[in-house]
Amino acid sequence: MKYTFLPSTKIKVSKICLGTMTFGNQNTEKEGFEQMDYAIENGVNFFDTAELYPVPATAALYADTERIIGRWMGEKKNRDKIILATKIAGPGDYTKHIRTTGFSKSALISAVDGSLKRLKTDYIDLYQLHWPERTTNTFGNRGFNSTFDDNWEENFESVLECLKTLISSGKIRSIGLSNENPWGFMKYLELSKKSLPKTITIQNPYSLLNRLFEIGNAEICKRENVGLLAYSPMGFGVLSGKYLNGKMPIDSRLNLFPNLSRFSGDNSMRATSLYNEIAVKHNLSLTQMALAFVNSRSFVTSNIIGASKLSQLKENIESINIDLNNEILTEIESIHNSIPNPAP
């Protein structure tokens, strides 16, 4: 395993992060335990979760993923070996079963306390805002809508003040963003210069099918010393190649949850087929190449991998040992230039 640090901290994390959003839905608790055991045994010390999980989010399964992780850490007595990240859910119809108060002070405090209780811990290493309170481009929305909440105001400063109090209390160690765009990203960073906590990470989608992070956000990461936690590096499994040629494995995520179609449009499948040809040419699996590409990016602090099977997890973790040469990278750029960002 390779390791790095969460920017501006002494918190050492594995370059591969275990994503857990399948625990409690696609994966049973037993399977979740097996995945966490395997990850730890193979050098992964960084786990990412959220109060929203498992996905798809439902009231019946609310926060079950955190409960599974909490029971596992309680059984293993290994909290000190885990760097644990979780998130408060943003507002919207998707999360009205959780709360409707956004990132208010009371919402942040109750969300943190709830996560601490479920995770059976007294501190969270990285606490993230799962998506913006405002209406903006997230989850595949293209283009600019001039009617975006013209009278909307978000009190970024009060959010950071509350998070500062939570850091001072010892409940959280550091903070990050998720599904954020350059404007919100910079608002939080500028305010941190007023003796408020700095957002040290941003968790956004990044893969061969979605490299929009490179426009704007990557420069912010470089100039402001913030790290990307790349999620969906496999494009919901599309970049494994298992859906090519019209295949639809019966136990796959897209078959079980067809509404999660963000990464599986026609252009995504066409690009995936071309990327697969590159991988085959160079004696790599498409999975290895897709993950190794994300691992190689200078602005990526950790690559959040997720799996529904232990065999998938094994291949995902082993991607850390793959280095892509200049020939492969050049061929990847050629495909990207012809079919850029088919899955925003």
Summary of the structure (lengths in Angstrom):
residues: 344
radius of gyration: 19.2
end to end distance: 29.6
largest distance: 54.8
contacts: 1146
relative contact order: 0.13
helix: 42%
strand: 15%
